Amino acid sequence: MTATPTTATRGTPKRPTLKERQDASLPGRVARSAAARTDGTAEEILGWLDRRRTEVPFAVERIPFGALEGWSFASDTGNLVHHSGRFFTVEGLHVSVGEQPARVEWHQPIIVQPEVGILGVLAREFDGVLHFLMQAKMEPGNPGLLQLSPTVQATYSNYTGVHKGAAVRYLEYFTDPSRGRVLADSLQSEHGSWFHRKRNRNMVVEAVGPVPEHEDFRWLTLGQIHELLGHDNTVNLDARSALAGLYVPGTPGALHSDTELLSWLAAQRSVTPIRGERVPLAGLPDWTRGSFSVDHEEDLYFRVVALSVKAGNREVGSWTQPLFEPRGQGVVAFLTRTIEGVPHVLAQSRAEGGFLDAELGPTVQCQPGTYAHRPATDRPPFLDRVLAADPSRIRFSALLSEEGGRFLNAVSRYLIVEADESDAPFETPPGFRWVSRDQLAALTRYSHYVNIQARTLLLCLNTLEAQGASG
């Protein structure tokens, strides 16, 4: 098949019988798609994304809070709210984690968005290989603005028309069960450091019947997506999160049994209860509000800013909104070891202020600049080992942005680093546990076990496996 930027040249695929569907193993179908890269090179697909950037007008401009349209600081609380009462609010949060005498407390701004959005990827089989309908989507906070995104990426306010814009394309495949077969579906947390208990429905649905074409969408195999994942700031966060739930465990065996792992996580949650009290943004300790931003008094962590946005291919052509902007590039990394032939990663129990409970996270997840002048005892465990890793041990490395609809220039270096006993012994420090890749994949198919950064790294691990199998 010749790769094209739309679905236009796709013939109508043969519809499989019920028996063929029952006989088709999802792990096998996923593996075949991950091995397939015959529908166009990464350079050709990147060229399509570049063309969409030039063909569709985009503009993003920083503005003062006073220039926000439809947004204002509430007179009683100082919270940043939309006049419709929908979308989201920026409020204060008083967080305490753990029990005395080890309890840790702090204050911060937080995004409160109680709606459950949909992150949906549509699948279809062509010539016996699963393909996934990916969107060239603009988000104001993205480096380069436009990235490869899920078929549907929409909040409840978006797809119910609160913004009074155009309908969300392909939404019906994720809201009408008769339109497709569910391959993966779970409610997952968002960034616990910046969202208050935010969840999205992460879905992969195999379409029934023909799928209409559109120039902003393109069918890709998992192999192509894996290859593009290695290119900086190309595959967006929501696509990574939704696709991570597609993988079905297939390799038995782990250093710790499933029961042992779940018992350990339950114990971690019991000693690190997360208490997040929503408080007024006005007067929030350690934070100050100016005309252009809300900042930490030491210029640490992140700031709240405002943007004016114009986009030619979004449901609404122009709007203004607040976003969070981190104060530096992050590092997100798994240390990995093969134990008795089974790949494992060193996960940590992360109790983030916006979570309900602690979730499994990467070995390292932080902004190193925050700890630049702190003593070694105050730096995150394993951070220095990751930063000083020999290049020969780095199995994956790419700059990947976080959610561009709420975060501005939020970019982290995602890494998978091979470790040994001297770097990461089997006997782990408190809060860390060796988890097999398949255990991580199994938990990703359920809610509130694996955080969004670890889900991205799971997709990166599957990229390495696919490349090894095809290489």
C-alpha positions as CSV (number, residue, x, y, z in Angstrom):
1,M,0.0,0.0,0.0
2,T,1.2,3.5,-0.8
3,A,1.1,5.8,2.2
4,T,-1.0,8.9,1.9
5,P,-1.9,11.7,4.4
6,T,-5.6,10.7,4.4
7,T,-7.7,7.6,4.3
8,A,-8.7,8.3,0.7
9,T,-6.8,5.5,-1.0
10,R,-7.8,2.8,1.4
11,G,-10.0,0.1,-0.2
12,T,-12.8,-1.3,1.9
13,P,-11.2,-4.1,3.9
14,K,-12.7,-7.6,4.0
15,R,-14.9,-7.8,7.0
16,P,-13.9,-10.7,9.2
17,T,-16.5,-13.3,10.3
18,L,-17.4,-13.8,13.9
19,K,-15.3,-16.9,14.0
20,E,-12.3,-15.1,12.5
21,R,-12.7,-12.4,15.2
22,Q,-12.9,-15.0,18.0
23,D,-9.9,-16.8,16.6
24,A,-7.8,-13.7,16.2
25,S,-5.6,-13.3,19.3
26,L,-5.3,-9.6,20.4
27,P,-1.7,-10.1,21.5
28,G,-0.9,-11.6,18.1
29,R,-2.6,-8.8,16.2
30,V,-0.9,-6.2,18.3
31,A,2.5,-7.9,17.7
32,R,1.9,-8.0,13.9
33,S,1.0,-4.3,13.9
34,A,4.0,-3.4,15.9
35,A,6.2,-5.3,13.4
36,A,4.7,-3.5,10.4
37,R,6.3,-0.4,9.0
38,T,5.5,-0.7,5.3
39,D,3.0,2.1,4.9
40,G,5.5,5.0,4.9
41,T,8.7,6.0,6.5
42,A,8.9,8.1,9.6
43,E,10.3,11.0,7.4
44,E,7.3,10.8,5.1
45,I,4.9,10.9,8.1
46,L,6.8,13.7,9.7
47,G,6.5,15.5,6.3
48,W,2.8,15.1,6.5
49,L,2.7,16.7,9.9
50,D,4.9,19.6,8.7
51,R,2.6,20.2,5.8
52,R,-0.4,20.4,8.1
53,R,1.5,23.0,10.2
54,T,1.9,25.1,7.1
55,E,-1.5,24.5,5.6
56,V,-3.5,25.3,8.7
57,P,-3.0,28.7,10.4
58,F,-1.9,28.5,14.1
59,A,-1.0,31.3,16.4
60,V,-0.3,31.4,20.1
61,E,0.4,34.6,22.1
62,R,1.1,35.2,25.8
63,I,-1.4,37.7,27.3
64,P,-2.0,39.3,30.7
65,F,-4.8,37.7,32.8
66,G,-6.8,40.9,32.1
67,A,-7.0,40.0,28.4
68,L,-8.6,36.6,29.0
69,E,-12.0,36.4,27.4
70,G,-14.6,34.6,29.5
71,W,-12.1,34.0,32.4
72,S,-11.7,36.0,35.6
73,F,-10.5,35.7,39.1
74,A,-13.4,35.1,41.4
75,S,-14.0,38.0,43.8
76,D,-14.4,35.8,46.9
77,T,-11.7,33.1,46.4
78,G,-9.4,34.5,43.8
79,N,-9.8,31.2,41.8
80,L,-9.4,31.5,38.1
81,V,-12.8,30.5,36.6
82,H,-14.7,30.4,33.3
83,H,-18.0,32.4,33.2
84,S,-19.9,29.3,32.0
85,G,-18.9,27.4,35.2
86,R,-17.5,24.6,33.0
87,F,-14.2,23.6,31.4
88,F,-11.9,23.9,34.5
89,T,-10.8,26.2,37.3
90,V,-7.4,27.1,38.8
91,E,-7.6,26.9,42.6
92,G,-5.3,26.5,45.5
93,L,-4.5,23.1,47.1
94,H,-3.2,22.3,50.6
95,V,-1.6,18.9,50.4
96,S,-0.4,16.6,53.1
97,V,1.1,13.2,52.4
98,G,1.8,10.5,55.0
99,E,1.4,10.3,58.7
100,Q,3.3,12.0,61.5
101,P,6.2,12.3,62.2
102,A,7.0,11.8,58.5
103,R,4.1,13.8,57.0
104,V,5.0,16.3,54.2
105,E,2.8,19.3,53.5
106,W,2.8,22.1,50.9
107,H,0.5,24.5,49.0
108,Q,0.2,24.9,45.3
109,P,-2.2,26.0,42.5
110,I,-4.1,23.1,41.0
111,I,-6.3,22.5,37.9
112,V,-9.8,21.3,39.0
113,Q,-11.6,19.6,36.1
114,P,-14.0,17.0,37.4
115,E,-15.3,16.0,34.0
116,V,-14.2,12.7,32.5
117,G,-12.8,13.2,29.0
118,I,-12.3,10.6,26.2
119,L,-8.9,9.7,24.8
120,G,-9.9,7.3,22.0
121,V,-7.9,5.7,19.2
122,L,-9.9,4.1,16.4
123,A,-8.5,0.8,14.9
124,R,-9.1,-1.0,11.7
125,E,-7.5,-4.0,10.0
126,F,-6.0,-3.6,6.5
127,D,-4.5,-6.6,4.8
128,G,-4.5,-8.5,8.0
129,V,-2.7,-5.8,10.0
130,L,-4.2,-3.5,12.6
131,H,-3.9,0.2,11.8
132,F,-4.8,3.1,14.1
133,L,-6.4,6.4,13.1
134,M,-4.1,9.1,14.4
135,Q,-4.9,12.8,14.2
136,A,-2.6,15.8,13.4
137,K,-3.9,17.9,16.3
138,M,-2.9,21.4,17.4
139,E,-2.6,22.2,21.1
140,P,-1.4,25.6,22.3
141,G,1.1,24.2,24.9
142,N,2.9,21.8,22.5
143,P,6.4,22.6,21.3
144,G,5.8,22.9,17.5
145,L,2.0,23.1,18.3
146,L,0.9,20.2,16.2
147,Q,1.6,16.5,17.2
148,L,0.3,13.1,16.5
149,S,-2.8,12.6,18.7
150,P,-5.6,10.1,19.4
151,T,-8.6,9.9,17.0
152,V,-10.7,11.6,19.7
153,Q,-9.2,13.8,22.4
154,A,-12.0,15.7,24.1
155,T,-13.3,16.8,27.4
156,Y,-16.9,16.4,28.3
157,S,-17.5,20.1,27.8
158,N,-15.9,19.9,24.4
159,Y,-18.0,17.0,23.1
160,T,-21.3,18.2,24.6
161,G,-20.8,21.6,22.9
162,V,-20.2,24.0,25.8
163,H,-17.7,25.8,23.6
164,K,-20.4,26.2,20.9
165,G,-18.0,24.9,18.3
166,A,-18.0,22.2,15.6
167,A,-18.8,18.6,16.6
168,V,-16.0,16.3,17.6
169,R,-15.1,14.2,14.6
170,Y,-15.4,10.4,15.1
171,L,-16.8,10.7,18.6
172,E,-19.7,8.3,17.8
173,Y,-17.2,5.4,17.6
174,F,-16.5,5.8,21.3
175,T,-20.0,6.6,22.6
176,D,-22.1,4.1,20.5
177,P,-21.2,0.5,21.3
178,S,-22.7,-0.7,18.0
179,R,-20.0,1.2,16.0
180,G,-17.1,-0.9,17.1
181,R,-15.4,-3.5,19.2
182,V,-13.6,-2.4,22.4
183,L,-10.0,-3.5,22.5
184,A,-9.0,-1.5,25.6
185,D,-11.0,0.7,27.9
186,S,-10.1,2.1,31.4
187,L,-10.4,5.3,33.5
188,Q,-6.9,6.6,34.1
189,S,-5.5,9.4,36.2
190,E,-3.8,12.5,34.7
191,H,-0.8,14.4,36.1
192,G,-1.3,14.2,39.8
193,S,1.1,17.1,40.4
194,W,-1.1,19.6,38.4
195,F,-4.6,18.1,38.2
196,H,-6.9,17.5,41.1
197,R,-8.2,13.9,40.8
198,K,-8.6,14.3,37.0
199,R,-9.5,11.1,35.0
200,N,-9.9,10.4,31.4
201,R,-11.4,7.4,29.6
202,N,-8.6,5.7,27.6
203,M,-10.0,3.7,24.8
204,V,-9.0,1.7,21.7
205,V,-12.0,0.7,19.6
206,E,-11.9,-1.4,16.4
207,A,-14.4,0.1,14.0
208,V,-17.3,-1.8,12.4
209,G,-17.9,-0.7,8.8
210,P,-16.3,2.0,6.7
211,V,-14.7,5.0,8.4
212,P,-15.0,8.4,6.6
213,E,-11.8,10.1,5.6
214,H,-10.4,13.5,6.6
215,E,-7.2,15.3,5.8
216,D,-6.2,15.7,9.5
217,F,-6.3,12.0,10.1
218,R,-4.1,9.1,9.0
219,W,-4.0,5.3,9.4
220,L,-0.7,4.1,11.0
221,T,0.5,0.8,12.2
222,L,1.9,0.4,15.7
223,G,5.3,-0.1,14.2
224,Q,5.1,3.3,12.6
225,I,3.9,4.9,15.9
226,H,6.7,3.2,17.7
227,E,9.2,4.6,15.3
228,L,7.8,8.1,15.6
229,L,7.9,7.8,19.4
230,G,11.7,8.1,19.1
231,H,11.4,11.5,17.4
232,D,11.2,14.4,19.8
233,N,7.8,15.9,20.6
234,T,6.0,14.0,17.8
235,V,3.5,11.6,19.5
236,N,1.5,13.5,22.1
237,L,0.8,12.4,25.7
238,D,-2.8,11.4,25.2
239,A,-1.9,9.1,22.3
240,R,0.8,7.5,24.4
241,S,-1.5,7.0,27.3
242,A,-4.4,5.4,25.3
243,L,-2.1,3.1,23.3
244,A,-0.3,1.9,26.4
245,G,-3.5,0.1,27.5
246,L,-3.6,-2.0,24.3
247,Y,-0.8,-4.4,25.3
248,V,-1.8,-7.7,26.8
249,P,0.7,-9.5,29.1
250,G,2.2,-12.6,27.6
251,T,5.4,-13.5,29.5
252,P,4.9,-15.3,32.8
253,G,7.2,-14.9,35.8
254,A,8.3,-12.0,37.9
255,L,10.6,-11.3,40.8
256,H,7.5,-10.6,42.9
257,S,4.2,-12.4,42.4
258,D,1.2,-10.4,41.5
259,T,-0.2,-10.9,45.0
260,E,3.0,-9.7,46.5
261,L,3.2,-6.6,44.3
262,L,-0.4,-5.6,45.0
263,S,0.1,-6.2,48.7
264,W,3.2,-4.0,48.7
265,L,1.3,-1.2,46.9
266,A,-1.6,-1.5,49.3
267,A,0.9,-1.1,52.2
268,Q,2.5,1.9,50.5
269,R,-0.9,3.5,50.1
270,S,-1.8,2.9,53.7
271,V,1.3,4.8,55.0
272,T,1.2,7.6,52.5
273,P,-2.5,8.8,52.6
274,I,-3.0,11.8,50.3
275,R,-5.0,14.6,51.8
276,G,-5.7,17.3,49.3
277,E,-7.8,20.2,50.5
278,R,-9.0,22.7,47.9
279,V,-8.4,26.3,49.2
280,P,-8.7,29.8,47.7
281,L,-6.0,30.7,45.2
282,A,-6.0,34.2,46.7
283,G,-3.5,34.4,49.5
284,L,-2.1,30.9,48.8
285,P,1.1,30.6,50.9
286,D,4.4,30.8,48.9
287,W,2.7,31.9,45.7
288,T,2.1,35.4,44.3
289,R,-0.1,36.7,41.5
290,G,1.0,39.2,38.9
291,S,-0.6,40.6,35.8
292,F,0.9,37.9,33.6
293,S,1.5,34.9,35.9
294,V,1.1,33.3,39.2
295,D,4.5,32.3,40.5
296,H,6.2,30.5,43.4
297,E,8.1,32.9,45.5
298,E,11.4,31.2,44.7
299,D,10.6,30.8,41.0
300,L,10.4,27.1,41.4
301,Y,8.1,24.3,40.1
302,F,5.8,26.0,37.7
303,R,3.7,29.1,37.0
304,V,0.2,29.9,35.8
305,V,0.1,31.9,32.6
306,A,-2.5,33.0,30.0
307,L,-2.6,32.5,26.2
308,S,-4.5,33.7,23.2
309,V,-4.9,30.9,20.7
310,K,-6.0,30.7,17.0
311,A,-6.3,27.4,15.2
312,G,-7.7,26.7,11.8
313,N,-8.6,23.0,12.4
314,R,-10.0,23.0,15.9
315,E,-13.7,22.8,16.9
316,V,-13.4,26.5,17.9
317,G,-11.2,28.8,15.7
318,S,-9.9,31.1,18.5
319,W,-10.0,31.3,22.3
320,T,-8.1,32.3,25.4
321,Q,-7.2,30.2,28.4
322,P,-4.9,29.8,31.4
323,L,-2.1,27.1,31.3
324,F,0.5,25.8,33.7
325,E,4.2,26.3,32.6
326,P,6.9,24.3,34.4
327,R,10.1,26.0,35.4
328,G,12.4,23.7,33.5
329,Q,12.8,20.4,31.6
330,G,11.9,17.2,33.4
331,V,13.5,13.8,33.5
332,V,11.3,10.7,33.5
333,A,13.1,7.4,33.6
334,F,12.9,3.7,34.3
335,L,15.9,1.7,35.4
336,T,15.5,-1.8,33.9
337,R,17.0,-5.2,34.5
338,T,16.4,-8.6,33.1
339,I,15.7,-11.1,35.9
340,E,15.8,-14.8,34.9
341,G,15.1,-13.8,31.3
342,V,12.1,-11.6,32.2
343,P,12.4,-7.8,31.7
344,H,11.7,-5.8,34.9
345,V,11.6,-2.1,35.7
346,L,12.2,-0.3,39.0
347,A,8.9,1.4,39.8
348,Q,8.2,3.7,42.7
349,S,5.1,4.4,44.7
350,R,4.2,8.0,43.9
351,A,1.8,9.9,46.2
352,E,1.1,13.0,44.1
353,G,-1.1,15.8,45.5
354,G,-3.8,15.4,43.0
355,F,-4.1,11.6,43.3
356,L,-6.7,9.6,45.2
357,D,-4.0,7.1,46.2
358,A,-0.4,6.5,45.4
359,E,0.2,4.9,41.9
360,L,3.2,3.1,40.4
361,G,5.5,5.6,38.7
362,P,8.8,5.7,37.0
363,T,12.1,5.2,38.9
364,V,12.8,9.0,38.4
365,Q,10.2,11.6,37.8
366,C,11.2,15.2,38.5
367,Q,12.6,18.5,37.3
368,P,16.3,18.3,38.1
369,G,16.6,22.1,38.2
370,T,14.5,22.1,41.4
371,Y,17.2,20.1,43.2
372,A,20.3,21.7,41.6
373,H,21.6,23.3,44.7
374,R,20.4,20.8,47.2
375,P,22.6,18.3,49.0
376,A,22.7,14.7,47.7
377,T,20.5,13.5,50.6
378,D,17.7,15.8,49.4
379,R,17.8,14.7,45.7
380,P,15.4,12.1,44.4
381,P,16.8,8.5,44.6
382,F,18.5,7.3,41.4
383,L,18.4,10.7,39.8
384,D,22.1,11.1,39.6
385,R,22.6,7.6,38.3
386,V,20.1,8.3,35.5
387,L,21.7,11.6,34.6
388,A,25.2,10.1,34.6
389,A,24.3,6.9,32.8
390,D,26.8,5.7,30.2
391,P,25.3,6.2,26.7
392,S,25.8,2.5,26.0
393,R,23.2,1.7,28.7
394,I,20.5,4.1,27.5
395,R,18.0,2.0,25.6
396,F,15.5,4.8,24.9
397,S,15.8,8.5,24.9
398,A,13.5,11.2,23.5
399,L,12.1,14.6,24.5
400,L,8.3,14.1,24.9
401,S,5.8,16.8,25.8
402,E,3.1,16.5,28.4
403,E,-0.6,17.5,27.9
404,G,-0.5,20.5,25.5
405,G,-4.1,21.5,26.2
406,R,-3.3,22.5,29.8
407,F,0.5,22.8,30.0
408,L,2.8,25.1,28.2
409,N,6.2,23.9,27.1
410,A,6.0,21.0,29.5
411,V,8.8,18.7,28.1
412,S,10.7,15.9,29.8
413,R,13.5,13.7,28.7
414,Y,12.0,10.2,28.7
415,L,14.7,7.5,29.3
416,I,15.0,3.7,29.7
417,V,18.3,2.9,31.2
418,E,19.8,-0.6,31.6
419,A,21.1,-1.1,35.2
420,D,23.1,-3.7,37.1
421,E,23.4,-4.7,40.7
422,S,25.6,-1.7,41.6
423,D,23.2,0.8,40.1
424,A,19.9,-0.7,41.2
425,P,20.1,-3.8,43.5
426,F,17.3,-6.4,43.8
427,E,17.0,-5.2,47.4
428,T,15.2,-1.8,46.8
429,P,15.0,1.3,49.0
430,P,11.7,2.1,50.7
431,G,9.0,3.1,48.2
432,F,10.5,1.2,45.2
433,R,9.8,-2.3,43.8
434,W,10.9,-4.3,40.8
435,V,8.0,-4.9,38.5
436,S,8.0,-7.0,35.4
437,R,7.0,-5.3,32.2
438,D,4.0,-7.6,31.8
439,Q,2.9,-6.9,35.4
440,L,3.0,-3.2,34.5
441,A,1.1,-3.8,31.3
442,A,-1.6,-5.8,33.2
443,L,-2.1,-3.1,35.8
444,T,-2.3,-0.4,33.0
445,R,-5.6,-2.0,31.8
446,Y,-7.1,-1.1,35.2
447,S,-7.7,2.3,36.9
448,H,-5.4,4.1,39.2
449,Y,-2.5,1.7,39.3
450,V,0.0,3.1,36.9
451,N,0.6,6.9,36.5
452,I,0.6,8.7,33.1
453,Q,4.4,9.0,32.9
454,A,4.9,5.3,33.6
455,R,2.3,4.5,30.9
456,T,4.3,6.5,28.4
457,L,7.4,4.5,29.4
458,L,5.5,1.3,29.0
459,L,4.8,2.2,25.4
460,C,8.5,3.0,25.0
461,L,9.4,-0.5,26.4
462,N,7.1,-2.0,23.9
463,T,8.8,0.1,21.2
464,L,12.1,-1.5,22.2
465,E,10.6,-5.0,22.1
466,A,9.0,-4.4,18.7
467,Q,12.3,-3.0,17.3
468,G,14.2,-6.0,18.7
469,A,11.7,-8.5,17.2
470,S,11.8,-6.9,13.8
471,G,15.5,-6.2,13.8
